[in-house]
């Protein structure tokens, strides 16, 4: 073979090999990015479900606190009424 032709052939092979390697790296990087996006998407959905659960708990505790306040007010007024009646 002619040395110049051999050098050109080797150079072409190296460029092709470099392209194949670059494509493989890009594909791996793309797969990794997609995997991470899916993982983060699952985590986000789980966090949103947990937030909804916590908001429901907050609503339940607020309702419970309101009922407790109403009960305390009722007890307070009954006690107040009894003491006022006793003083008369």
C-alpha positions in Angstrom: 0.0 0.0 0.0 1.0 3.6 -0.5 2.0 5.3 2.7 -0.2 8.4 2.0 -3.2 6.2 1.3 -2.6 4.1 4.4 -2.4 7.3 6.5 -5.6 8.6 5.0 -7.4 5.2 5.6 -6.1 5.1 9.2 -7.3 8.7 9.7 -10.7 7.9 8.3 -11.0 4.8 10.6 -10.0 7.0 13.6 -12.6 9.6 12.7 -15.3 6.9 12.3 -14.2 5.3 15.5 -14.3 8.6 17.2 -17.8 9.3 15.9 -19.0 5.9 17.1 -17.5 6.6 20.6 -19.0 10.0 20.7 -22.4 8.7 19.7 -22.2 6.0 22.4 -21.3 8.6 25.0 -24.2 10.8 23.8 -26.6 7.9 23.9 -25.4 6.9 27.4 -25.7 10.5 28.6 -29.2 10.7 27.1 -30.3 7.4 28.8 -28.9 8.7 32.1 -30.7 12.0 31.7 -34.0 10.1 30.9 -33.5 7.8 33.9 -32.9 10.8 36.2 -36.0 12.6 34.8 -38.2 9.6 35.4 -36.8 9.1 38.9 -37.4 12.8 39.7 -40.9 12.6 38.2 -41.7 9.7 40.5 -40.3 11.6 43.5 -42.4 14.6 42.6 -45.6 12.6 42.3 -44.9 11.0 45.7 -44.2 14.4 47.2 -47.5 15.7 45.7 -49.4 12.8 47.2 -47.8 13.3 50.6 -48.6 17.0 50.4 -52.3 16.2 49.7 -52.3 13.8 52.7 -50.8 16.4 54.9 -53.3 19.0 53.7 -56.2 16.6 54.5 -54.7 16.0 58.0 -54.5 19.8 58.5 -58.2 20.2 57.5 -59.2 17.4 59.9 -57.2 19.0 62.8 -58.6 22.4 62.1 -62.1 21.0 62.2 -61.3 19.2 65.4 -59.8 22.4 66.9 -63.0 24.3 65.9 -65.2 21.8 67.6 -63.0 21.9 70.7 -63.3 25.7 70.8 -67.1 25.5 70.4 -67.2 22.9 73.2 -65.0 25.1 75.5 -67.2 28.1 74.8 -70.3 26.1 75.7 -68.7 24.9 78.9 -67.6 28.4 79.7 -71.0 29.9 79.2 -72.7 27.2 81.2 -70.3 27.7 84.1 -70.8 31.5 83.8 -74.6 31.1 83.8 -74.5 28.9 86.9 -72.3 31.3 88.8 -74.5 34.3 87.8 -77.6 32.4 88.9 -76.0 31.5 92.2 -75.1 35.2 92.9 -78.7 36.3 92.5 
